Amino acid sequence: MKEKAYYPGNLDGIYGEGMKQYVIKFRKDNSIKECHDINKEFYENLGMTLVD
């Protein structure tokens, strides 16, 4: 999200209220169901592929 300018803060690895706000904005801007989940659909819209 930082590379796509959706997270202006320092990366700390904590999913807090600030990060939640940016996740929801990213979802809204990309026409993904508005919630604060980070799932496969979210990663795909970031251009990432999940692997096991």
Distance bins in CASP14 RR format, pairs under 12 A and 6 or more apart:
PFRMAT RR
TARGET T0000
AUTHOR 0000-0000-0000
RMODE 2
METHOD distances of the structure
MODEL  1
1 7 1 0 1 0 0 0 0 0 0 0 0
1 8 0 0 0 0 1 0 0 0 0 0 0
1 9 0 0 0 0 0 1 0 0 0 0 0
1 11 0 0 0 0 1 0 0 0 0 0 0
1 13 0 0 0 0 0 1 0 0 0 0 0
1 15 0 0 0 0 0 1 0 0 0 0 0
1 18 0 0 0 0 0 1 0 0 0 0 0
1 19 0 0 0 0 1 0 0 0 0 0 0
1 20 0 0 0 0 0 1 0 0 0 0 0
1 21 0 0 0 0 0 1 0 0 0 0 0
1 22 1 0 0 1 0 0 0 0 0 0 0
1 23 1 0 0 1 0 0 0 0 0 0 0
1 24 0 0 0 0 0 1 0 0 0 0 0
1 25 0 0 0 0 1 0 0 0 0 0 0
1 26 1 0 0 1 0 0 0 0 0 0 0
1 27 0 0 0 0 0 1 0 0 0 0 0
1 29 0 0 0 0 0 1 0 0 0 0 0
1 30 0 0 0 0 0 1 0 0 0 0 0
1 38 0 0 0 0 1 0 0 0 0 0 0
1 42 0 0 0 0 1 0 0 0 0 0 0
1 43 0 0 0 0 0 1 0 0 0 0 0
1 45 0 0 0 0 0 1 0 0 0 0 0
1 46 1 0 0 1 0 0 0 0 0 0 0
1 47 0 0 0 0 0 1 0 0 0 0 0
1 48 0 0 0 0 0 1 0 0 0 0 0
2 8 1 0 0 1 0 0 0 0 0 0 0
2 9 1 0 0 1 0 0 0 0 0 0 0
2 10 0 0 0 0 1 0 0 0 0 0 0
2 11 1 0 0 1 0 0 0 0 0 0 0
2 12 0 0 0 0 0 1 0 0 0 0 0
2 13 0 0 0 0 0 1 0 0 0 0 0
2 19 0 0 0 0 0 1 0 0 0 0 0
2 22 0 0 0 0 1 0 0 0 0 0 0
2 26 0 0 0 0 0 1 0 0 0 0 0
2 46 0 0 0 0 0 1 0 0 0 0 0
3 11 0 0 0 0 0 1 0 0 0 0 0
3 26 0 0 0 0 0 1 0 0 0 0 0
3 46 0 0 0 0 1 0 0 0 0 0 0
3 47 0 0 0 0 0 1 0 0 0 0 0
3 48 0 0 0 0 0 1 0 0 0 0 0
4 22 0 0 0 0 1 0 0 0 0 0 0
4 23 0 0 0 0 0 1 0 0 0 0 0
4 25 0 0 0 0 0 1 0 0 0 0 0
4 26 1 0 0 1 0 0 0 0 0 0 0
4 29 0 0 0 0 1 0 0 0 0 0 0
4 30 0 0 0 0 1 0 0 0 0 0 0
4 42 0 0 0 0 0 1 0 0 0 0 0
4 45 0 0 0 0 1 0 0 0 0 0 0
4 46 1 0 0 1 0 0 0 0 0 0 0
4 47 0 0 0 0 1 0 0 0 0 0 0
4 48 0 0 0 0 0 1 0 0 0 0 0
5 22 0 0 0 0 1 0 0 0 0 0 0
5 25 0 0 0 0 0 1 0 0 0 0 0
5 26 0 0 0 0 1 0 0 0 0 0 0
5 29 0 0 0 0 0 1 0 0 0 0 0
6 18 0 0 0 0 0 1 0 0 0 0 0
6 19 0 0 0 0 1 0 0 0 0 0 0
6 21 0 0 0 0 1 0 0 0 0 0 0
6 22 1 0 1 0 0 0 0 0 0 0 0
6 23 0 0 0 0 1 0 0 0 0 0 0
6 24 0 0 0 0 0 1 0 0 0 0 0
6 25 1 0 0 1 0 0 0 0 0 0 0
6 26 1 0 1 0 0 0 0 0 0 0 0
6 27 0 0 0 0 0 1 0 0 0 0 0
6 28 0 0 0 0 0 1 0 0 0 0 0
6 29 0 0 0 0 1 0 0 0 0 0 0
6 30 0 0 0 0 1 0 0 0 0 0 0
6 42 0 0 0 0 0 1 0 0 0 0 0
6 45 0 0 0 0 0 1 0 0 0 0 0
6 46 0 0 0 0 1 0 0 0 0 0 0
7 13 0 0 0 0 0 1 0 0 0 0 0
7 14 0 0 0 0 0 1 0 0 0 0 0
7 15 0 0 0 0 0 1 0 0 0 0 0
7 16 0 0 0 0 0 1 0 0 0 0 0
7 18 0 0 0 0 1 0 0 0 0 0 0
7 19 1 0 0 1 0 0 0 0 0 0 0
7 20 0 0 0 0 0 1 0 0 0 0 0
7 21 0 0 0 0 1 0 0 0 0 0 0
7 22 1 0 1 0 0 0 0 0 0 0 0
7 23 0 0 0 0 1 0 0 0 0 0 0
7 25 0 0 0 0 1 0 0 0 0 0 0
7 26 0 0 0 0 1 0 0 0 0 0 0
7 46 0 0 0 0 0 1 0 0 0 0 0
8 18 0 0 0 0 0 1 0 0 0 0 0
8 19 0 0 0 0 0 1 0 0 0 0 0
8 21 0 0 0 0 0 1 0 0 0 0 0
8 22 0 0 0 0 1 0 0 0 0 0 0
8 25 0 0 0 0 0 1 0 0 0 0 0
9 16 0 0 0 0 0 1 0 0 0 0 0
9 18 0 0 0 0 1 0 0 0 0 0 0
9 19 0 0 0 0 1 0 0 0 0 0 0
9 21 0 0 0 0 0 1 0 0 0 0 0
9 22 0 0 0 0 1 0 0 0 0 0 0
10 18 0 0 0 0 0 1 0 0 0 0 0
10 19 0 0 0 0 0 1 0 0 0 0 0
11 19 0 0 0 0 1 0 0 0 0 0 0
11 22 0 0 0 0 0 1 0 0 0 0 0
12 18 0 0 0 0 0 1 0 0 0 0 0
12 19 0 0 0 0 1 0 0 0 0 0 0
13 19 0 0 0 0 1 0 0 0 0 0 0
14 20 0 0 0 0 0 1 0 0 0 0 0
15 21 0 0 0 0 0 1 0 0 0 0 0
15 22 0 0 0 0 0 1 0 0 0 0 0
15 23 0 0 0 0 1 0 0 0 0 0 0
15 36 0 0 0 0 1 0 0 0 0 0 0
15 37 0 0 0 0 0 1 0 0 0 0 0
15 38 1 0 0 1 0 0 0 0 0 0 0
16 22 0 0 0 0 1 0 0 0 0 0 0
16 23 0 0 0 0 1 0 0 0 0 0 0
16 36 0 0 0 0 1 0 0 0 0 0 0
16 38 0 0 0 0 0 1 0 0 0 0 0
17 23 0 0 0 0 0 1 0 0 0 0 0
17 24 0 0 0 0 0 1 0 0 0 0 0
17 36 0 0 0 0 1 0 0 0 0 0 0
18 24 0 0 0 0 1 0 0 0 0 0 0
18 25 0 0 0 0 0 1 0 0 0 0 0
18 36 0 0 0 0 0 1 0 0 0 0 0
19 25 0 0 0 0 0 1 0 0 0 0 0
19 26 0 0 0 0 0 1 0 0 0 0 0
19 36 0 0 0 0 1 0 0 0 0 0 0
19 38 0 0 0 0 1 0 0 0 0 0 0
20 26 0 0 0 0 0 1 0 0 0 0 0
20 27 0 0 0 0 0 1 0 0 0 0 0
20 34 0 0 0 0 0 1 0 0 0 0 0
20 35 0 0 0 0 1 0 0 0 0 0 0
20 36 1 0 1 0 0 0 0 0 0 0 0
20 37 0 0 0 0 1 0 0 0 0 0 0
20 38 0 0 0 0 1 0 0 0 0 0 0
21 27 0 0 0 0 0 1 0 0 0 0 0
21 28 0 0 0 0 0 1 0 0 0 0 0
21 34 0 0 0 0 0 1 0 0 0 0 0
21 36 0 0 0 0 1 0 0 0 0 0 0
22 28 0 0 0 0 0 1 0 0 0 0 0
22 29 0 0 0 0 0 1 0 0 0 0 0
22 36 0 0 0 0 1 0 0 0 0 0 0
22 38 0 0 0 0 0 1 0 0 0 0 0
22 42 0 0 0 0 0 1 0 0 0 0 0
22 46 0 0 0 0 0 1 0 0 0 0 0
23 29 0 0 0 0 0 1 0 0 0 0 0
23 30 0 0 0 0 0 1 0 0 0 0 0
23 32 0 0 0 0 1 0 0 0 0 0 0
23 33 0 0 0 0 0 1 0 0 0 0 0
23 34 0 0 0 0 1 0 0 0 0 0 0
23 35 0 0 0 0 1 0 0 0 0 0 0
23 36 1 0 1 0 0 0 0 0 0 0 0
23 37 1 0 0 1 0 0 0 0 0 0 0
23 38 1 0 0 1 0 0 0 0 0 0 0
23 39 0 0 0 0 0 1 0 0 0 0 0
23 42 1 0 0 1 0 0 0 0 0 0 0
23 43 0 0 0 0 0 1 0 0 0 0 0
23 45 0 0 0 0 0 1 0 0 0 0 0
23 46 0 0 0 0 0 1 0 0 0 0 0
24 30 0 0 0 0 0 1 0 0 0 0 0
24 32 0 0 0 0 1 0 0 0 0 0 0
24 33 0 0 0 0 0 1 0 0 0 0 0
24 34 1 0 0 1 0 0 0 0 0 0 0
24 35 1 0 0 1 0 0 0 0 0 0 0
24 36 1 0 1 0 0 0 0 0 0 0 0
24 37 0 0 0 0 1 0 0 0 0 0 0
24 38 0 0 0 0 0 1 0 0 0 0 0
24 42 0 0 0 0 0 1 0 0 0 0 0
25 32 0 0 0 0 0 1 0 0 0 0 0
25 34 0 0 0 0 1 0 0 0 0 0 0
25 36 0 0 0 0 0 1 0 0 0 0 0
26 32 1 0 0 1 0 0 0 0 0 0 0
26 33 0 0 0 0 0 1 0 0 0 0 0
26 34 0 0 0 0 0 1 0 0 0 0 0
26 35 0 0 0 0 0 1 0 0 0 0 0
26 36 0 0 0 0 0 1 0 0 0 0 0
26 37 0 0 0 0 0 1 0 0 0 0 0
26 38 0 0 0 0 1 0 0 0 0 0 0
26 41 0 0 0 0 0 1 0 0 0 0 0
26 42 1 0 0 1 0 0 0 0 0 0 0
26 43 0 0 0 0 0 1 0 0 0 0 0
26 45 1 0 0 1 0 0 0 0 0 0 0
26 46 1 0 0 1 0 0 0 0 0 0 0
26 47 0 0 0 0 0 1 0 0 0 0 0
27 33 1 0 0 1 0 0 0 0 0 0 0
27 34 1 0 1 0 0 0 0 0 0 0 0
27 35 1 0 0 1 0 0 0 0 0 0 0
27 36 0 0 0 0 1 0 0 0 0 0 0
27 37 0 0 0 0 1 0 0 0 0 0 0
27 38 0 0 0 0 1 0 0 0 0 0 0
27 39 0 0 0 0 0 1 0 0 0 0 0
27 41 0 0 0 0 1 0 0 0 0 0 0
27 42 1 0 0 1 0 0 0 0 0 0 0
27 43 0 0 0 0 0 1 0 0 0 0 0
27 45 1 0 0 1 0 0 0 0 0 0 0
27 46 0 0 0 0 0 1 0 0 0 0 0
28 34 1 0 1 0 0 0 0 0 0 0 0
28 35 0 0 0 0 0 1 0 0 0 0 0
28 36 0 0 0 0 0 1 0 0 0 0 0
28 45 0 0 0 0 0 1 0 0 0 0 0
29 45 0 0 0 0 1 0 0 0 0 0 0
29 46 0 0 0 0 0 1 0 0 0 0 0
30 41 0 0 0 0 1 0 0 0 0 0 0
30 42 0 0 0 0 1 0 0 0 0 0 0
30 43 0 0 0 0 0 1 0 0 0 0 0
30 44 0 0 0 0 1 0 0 0 0 0 0
30 45 1 0 1 0 0 0 0 0 0 0 0
30 46 0 0 0 0 1 0 0 0 0 0 0
30 47 0 0 0 0 0 1 0 0 0 0 0
31 41 0 0 0 0 0 1 0 0 0 0 0
31 45 0 0 0 0 1 0 0 0 0 0 0
32 38 0 0 0 0 0 1 0 0 0 0 0
32 39 0 0 0 0 1 0 0 0 0 0 0
32 40 0 0 0 0 0 1 0 0 0 0 0
32 41 1 0 1 0 0 0 0 0 0 0 0
32 42 1 0 0 1 0 0 0 0 0 0 0
32 43 0 0 0 0 0 1 0 0 0 0 0
32 44 0 0 0 0 1 0 0 0 0 0 0
32 45 1 0 1 0 0 0 0 0 0 0 0
32 46 0 0 0 0 0 1 0 0 0 0 0
33 39 0 0 0 0 1 0 0 0 0 0 0
33 41 1 0 0 1 0 0 0 0 0 0 0
33 42 0 0 0 0 1 0 0 0 0 0 0
33 45 0 0 0 0 0 1 0 0 0 0 0
34 42 0 0 0 0 0 1 0 0 0 0 0
35 41 0 0 0 0 0 1 0 0 0 0 0
35 42 0 0 0 0 1 0 0 0 0 0 0
36 42 0 0 0 0 1 0 0 0 0 0 0
37 43 0 0 0 0 0 1 0 0 0 0 0
38 44 0 0 0 0 0 1 0 0 0 0 0
38 45 0 0 0 0 0 1 0 0 0 0 0
38 46 0 0 0 0 1 0 0 0 0 0 0
38 48 0 0 0 0 0 1 0 0 0 0 0
38 50 0 0 0 0 0 1 0 0 0 0 0
39 45 0 0 0 0 0 1 0 0 0 0 0
39 46 0 0 0 0 0 1 0 0 0 0 0
39 48 0 0 0 0 0 1 0 0 0 0 0
39 50 0 0 0 0 1 0 0 0 0 0 0
40 46 0 0 0 0 0 1 0 0 0 0 0
40 47 0 0 0 0 0 1 0 0 0 0 0
40 48 0 0 0 0 1 0 0 0 0 0 0
40 49 0 0 0 0 1 0 0 0 0 0 0
40 50 1 0 1 0 0 0 0 0 0 0 0
40 51 0 0 0 0 0 1 0 0 0 0 0
40 52 0 0 0 0 0 1 0 0 0 0 0
41 47 0 0 0 0 0 1 0 0 0 0 0
41 48 0 0 0 0 0 1 0 0 0 0 0
41 50 0 0 0 0 0 1 0 0 0 0 0
42 48 0 0 0 0 1 0 0 0 0 0 0
42 50 0 0 0 0 0 1 0 0 0 0 0
43 49 1 0 0 1 0 0 0 0 0 0 0
43 50 1 0 1 0 0 0 0 0 0 0 0
43 51 0 0 0 0 0 1 0 0 0 0 0
44 50 0 0 0 0 1 0 0 0 0 0 0
END
